[in-house]
Amino acid sequence: MSHHPTNFQGSVTEAIASSIKEKLADAVVEVTGQGGHYTIIVTSEAFRGKGPVDSQRLVYGAIAHLMSGDLAPVHAVDTLRTKVPS
């Protein structure tokens, strides 16, 4: 895994999870990774009736601020899975 320079202070995985939960209040969020590369799994009712692309757009919209700029803490989302609760 490569190193991605950032000036972000704190836990990036926690920042990702909390940003998603701010937009999707019922979300159960799992985030793993480091060095700018992350895997995100989100379970939420907000995805019910939506296709994969629309569901992923909701998640990317929630973390866009963590992915913008030269020193953004999130360089890439290597895997993004969205699920509806069973």
C-alpha positions in Angstrom: 0.0 0.0 0.0 1.4 3.4 -0.9 1.7 6.4 1.3 -0.4 9.4 0.5 0.7 12.7 2.0 -2.0 14.6 3.9 -2.2 17.3 6.6 -5.4 15.8 8.0 -5.4 15.5 11.8 -7.2 12.6 13.5 -8.5 9.2 12.4 -9.3 9.2 8.7 -11.4 6.0 9.1 -13.5 7.7 11.8 -13.9 10.8 9.7 -15.2 8.7 6.8 -17.6 6.8 9.0 -18.9 9.9 10.8 -19.4 11.8 7.5 -21.4 9.0 6.0 -23.5 8.7 9.2 -24.2 12.4 9.0 -25.8 12.0 5.6 -27.4 8.5 6.2 -28.5 8.5 9.9 -29.3 4.8 10.0 -26.1 3.7 8.3 -23.9 0.9 9.7 -20.5 1.8 8.3 -17.3 -0.3 8.2 -14.1 1.4 7.1 -10.7 -0.2 6.8 -7.5 1.0 5.1 -4.7 3.4 5.4 -2.2 5.4 3.4 -5.0 7.2 1.5 -6.7 3.9 0.3 -9.9 2.7 1.9 -12.5 0.0 1.8 -16.0 1.1 2.8 -19.1 -1.1 3.5 -22.3 0.7 4.2 -25.7 -0.8 5.1 -28.6 1.6 5.0 -32.3 1.8 4.2 -31.5 4.8 2.0 -30.3 2.3 -0.6 -33.6 0.4 -0.9 -35.0 0.7 -4.4 -31.8 2.3 -5.7 -29.3 0.8 -8.1 -25.7 0.4 -7.2 -24.5 3.6 -8.9 -27.1 5.7 -7.2 -26.3 4.1 -3.8 -22.6 4.7 -4.3 -23.2 8.3 -5.3 -24.8 8.9 -1.9 -21.7 7.6 -0.1 -19.3 9.5 -2.3 -21.3 12.6 -1.8 -21.0 12.2 1.9 -17.2 11.9 1.8 -16.4 14.3 -1.1 -14.8 16.8 1.2 -12.4 14.2 2.4 -11.3 13.5 -1.2 -10.8 17.0 -2.5 -7.5 18.9 -2.7 -3.9 17.9 -3.0 -3.6 16.9 0.6 -6.9 15.2 0.9 -6.8 12.3 3.4 -8.7 9.9 1.1 -6.9 9.3 -2.1 -8.9 6.3 -3.3 -11.8 4.1 -2.3 -10.5 0.7 -3.4 -13.8 -1.1 -2.6 -17.2 0.4 -1.9 -20.1 -1.9 -1.1 -23.6 -0.7 -0.3 -26.2 -3.0 1.2 -29.8 -2.8 2.3 -30.6 -4.2 5.8 -32.1 -7.6 5.8 
